Amino acid sequence: MPDTVTPPPLPIIWRPRRARILAYGFAAVMVVGSIVLALLLPPPFKLPDKIGLVAFGCLVAFILHLLGRLRVEADERGITVVNALKVHRYEWPEVLGVNLPEGEPWPKLDLADGSSVGAMGIQGTEKSRSHKAVLELRALIHKYGEAPERH
């Protein structure tokens, strides 16, 4: 695949496929399983025990939701990176580049302030999808993020 691509039309959203399916699949299993288990608990267990069991299943499902919601969004104004615990919003001029070194779990956005942020919504384990997503994001950063030339 060439290292340059035409920027995709905006808005665009990149999401991991496998991680999302696994996260929401296991979340459903946890909620349903905890409800079924609570209903089947023998008599020494009381209502508070059953409620606690279902609450624990829902807590695990919520944590899995945090992993399932990962994404990177690009629109005319900039980039939104939704990671597990934090949402980052950057205007195009704030983002200098994106890199996904071999073996890394997700790409990093290089920012104008010298810092970088991981973009967990593009999973390095999805080789061809992540490579294409990084190339598309790089093309968008080049198109929208660079300051216009002054003469």
N, C-alpha and C positions, 0 to 999 in steps of 0.2 A: 504494500500500500504506500503511495507517495506521502512525503512528509508535509505536503501542502494540500489543502482542500478548500473548496468554496465554502464560505460561511453559510451555515444553515439559516433558514428564515426564523425570525423571532416572533413570538416567544418560543423557547424550547426548554424541555425538562429532561435531564438524564437521571435515571434511577437504576439501582442494581436489580437484576432480575432474580438471581438465586437467593440472595440474602433476604429479599422481600418475601418471596414465597415461603422460605423456611421460617422467618420470624412470625408471619401471620398464621402459618400452619401450626406451629408449635403453640402460639398464643391461643388458638381455638382449642387445641387439645388440652391445654392447661385449664381453661375455663370450664369446658364440658367435663373433663375428668374430675376436677375438684367438686363440681356440682353432683355428679354421679356418686363419687366417693362419699360426699357429705350425706347423701340420701341413703347410702348403704351402710353407714357406720352403725355398729351394734349399740344397744341400749345404754351401756355405761357412759357413752358420749352424749352430752347434752347439746341443746341448741347453740350456746355460745361456742362450743367446739366446732360445730358444723359451720357456723357463720365465719369463724376464724379460718377454717380450711378453704372456704370459698373466697374469702378476702385475700388469702395468700395466693390462690390461683389467679385472681384478678390482678394482684400486684405483679406477679411474674409476667402475665399477659401485657401489662402496661410497659414493663421494661422491654419486652420483645417488640412492642409497638414503637418504642424509641429507636430501635434498630431497623424496623421496617419502614419508617418514614424518611429515611436518608434520601437526599436528592440534591441536585444542583440545577438551579433555574437561571436562565438568561433571558432578559427582555431589553427593550430599548434603553432603559435607564441604567442597567448594570446586572450584577450577578448576586443571587441569593444562594448561600450554602447552608443547607439544613443538615446538621450533624446530629448525633444522638442526643446531646444535652444542650446544644446552643445553635441558634440561627444567626448567621452572619450575613449582612447586606453590604455590598460594595458597589460604588459607582464605577463605571468603566475606567476612568483615569486612575483610580486607586489600584487597579490590578495590572501588574507589569507582565506577568507570564504564568504559564502552568507547565509543570513537569511531572512525569510519572517514571521515575527510575526503575529499572528492572528489579523485580523482587519486592518492591514497596506495595503495601496493601491498597493505597489510594494516592491520587495525585496531590500535589501541594500547589496552592496559588501563591505566587510571589507578589507581595504588596509594596506599594510606593513608600511606606514608612519603614521598610527594611525587614518587616516580619513576614511570616508565611502562615497559611492556614491549610489544614488538610481538608480535602473535598471528599468526604466519605461516600457521597452519592455516586461516585464513579469507582467501582471496585476493580482493583488491579487483577484479581483472579479471573475476571471475565475478559480474557486476553483481547480478542478482536473487538468486542464492544467497547472496552475501556480505551483501547488505542484509537478507535474512531472518535469516541467522545472527546478525548484529549486534543486530537487534531482539530475537531470542530470548535472546541472552546478556544484553542490557540488562535484559530482564524478569526473568531469573533473578537478576541482581545486585541488582535492586530488591527481589525477594522474599526472598532469603536473605542478602544482604550488609548491609542496613541494620540499625543497632542498633534495638532496640525502643524505642518512645516511653516516656518516664518522666513520670509525673504527680506 
